[in-house]
Amino acid sequence: MLPVSWAITSPLCVPHEGFLFDSNVPSRLRFSPKLPIVPLSKVGPNPSDSQIWDFARKHDLVIVSKDADFSDRMIIKSPPPRVVHLRFGIRKATFHTLLARRWPQIESLLKTHKLVNVYADRLEAIG
């Protein structure tokens, strides 16, 4: 099992599957996803949404964000990338607990869906 806060650290190493957490979401997790987390810094300094999208597409990454722009774009596009849209408040006390509890189901849904909306009380998979 990977360490709790595992992430890609080599400047040249970018996997061709994994998760890319947008700047509005904590990327240090208290659980270990099955695939690596690629730091947003790999995209470049202060990347635009388009740069994040293109990078995730090129490397077959899943974008994890609270930004509705990514889920809106995903509705009219085909994967890659796939998108996890977090539609609940990010309070440290509950964020990690909620996400850790739902993450196995999120990963499972991403195998067959292009967008997973995560609410405090449910998941919604699209496409």
C-alpha positions, 0 to 999 in steps of 0.5 A: 500500500502507498503512503498516505500522502503519496504523490509523484515527486520526480519532475519528469515522471508523469504517469499515464493514469492517475488523479490530478487535483485542482488547486481548490482541492487538498491533494494531500489525502489521509487515504491511498487511492489506487492510482497516483496523484499527480501534483498540479505543479506538473502542469506549470505555474498557475495553470489555466483550466484549459492547460489543466484539461489538456495535460490531464487528457495527454496523460489520461488523468482524472481531474478532481475539482470543485470547479463546475467548468470541468464538469460542464466541459465533460458533458460535451466532451469524450474522455480522457480526461475523466472528471470527479466534481466535488459538490460539497464543502471542504472543511478539513474535519469532514473532507477527508472522512467523506472522501475516504469513505466514498473513494472506492466507489468513485474509482469503480464508477470512473471505469464506466463513467466520464463524470462523477459528481460527489455530494455529501449524501450521494454520488452521481455518475454520468456518461 
